[in-house]
Amino acid sequence: MSHVADAMSLRVAVVGSGPAGLYAAEALIKQTDGAAQVDVLDRLPTPYGLVRYGVAPDHKSIKAIARYLQKVLEHPSVRFFGGVELGRDVTREDLLACYDAVIYSTGAMVDRHLGIPGEDLPGSIAATDFVNWYCGHPDAADHDFDLSVEEVAVIGVGNVAVDVVRILAKTAEELRDTDIPENVIEALSASKVRKIHLIGRRGPAQAKFTTKEARELGELGNATIHIRPADMDLDAASAAEAEADRHIRGNLKAMHPWTAEPAGERPRHIDLRFWLAPAEIIGNGRVEGLRLERTTLSEAGRVLGTGEYETLPVGMVLRSVGYQSVPLAGVPFDVRSSTIPHEHGRVTGGTREYVAGWIKRGPSGVVGTNKSDAAETVTTLLADLSGRTTEAGQGIETLLEARGLQVVTYADWLNLDATEIALAAELDRGERVKLGRWTDMLDATRA
Ligand code: NAP
């Protein structure tokens, strides 16, 4: 028996090593003066979650957050257990038997659906899959996107859509100094994409992308960008929203120059459209077009169809309409919001279970948003466990060993890390080139 209040004995499992999980580990260390023991589990052999597999490869300053998170993993009270999947290798009950508390921070890794005919045609692609592919996620290594098409539609006007458009619009040469896997750079260099339609179902005042991301589209050297002037017209409610909101005003200002006809030709062109809702993805055996309905907003701000349609002759549709979390076996889940219900991070109806990041609050905010989110969860956890006495269970390593699981340790990950850095030097390509195949990654961890 041991007192959890005596923080030396507090053992916490964090499931998911993305920003939310590692900020939670950091908060546990800080709020217990380094006394808590934290094991961070991840199904992948690599840490950093969306910093490695979601942040766009050409956003190097955001990717550098990994260097900060690395310090958390290197704290003597923190251990990394890569290649361990909750639900496959360990159960919720196993974790509750081994630890005083469990924090779930598994993110939101699947795409939301549009629910329109043709969504499953070959050539209709979830942005999550495309992002995983160019980020070198091992689950996406076998994807083979047909970039021989000339026109592509990207549905949704959030930051992920803008990332996807930028990667499609840049030359492979411009992307060579990023960590994009070599086979993806080759596929991008053979791309025949000439025109990218970026489509918002509401107006420019409702665009979700941030102003910094919008500006980057205007700064592309390889692509022109245009908005039809009439698409920038605002209804009275949107104009009032813009008046009150700096972010909206910033976006409108960034977009305004794009209403002028682009001066000169560039190899690629971005057509930014608003007031168009996807109605059907058309094609015989594969995507041949996207049918859109013109929209307007109701007084309450709801999207209304006008009955007026147009069809874009696109050969690929990238659906970038948001991510969602998946349920974890045995853990309460709200199917409407696709999140785990909680009070200040404590799982509602759970047993010494907590939640942080996108599976707690839904897929919103930037990487840094997870820091305060995780700190709140850890404050709740420590208050709950203060003074309580628990049975100290066996260590997770005994259980994993008994199951014959080959865990990827932090030292193993550093081998893979070094291999990727060496590969970049060999190819004369920036700081790192990712390995994107499970076998190559696991071989490198054992180097
Ligand atoms: P998001 O910001 O929620 O944007 C989703 C977009 O999809 C919205 O424009 C939304 O329009 C649209 N949409 C949803 N359902 C639709 C439907 N049925 N038909 C047509 N359009 C539909 O999501 P996200 O782009 O996936 O980004 C997720 C989070 O990651 C955000 O917080 C984002 O800022 C963050 N992120 C940040 C960066 C960065 O900081 N550089 C980069 C990438 C992602 P409505 O508004 O009309 O619903």
Residues whose N, C-alpha, C, O or C-beta is under 5 A from the ligand:
A	BS01	NAP	L114 G156 V157 G158 N159 V160 A161 R201 R202 Q206 K208 S320 V321 G322 Y323 P363 S364 G365 V366
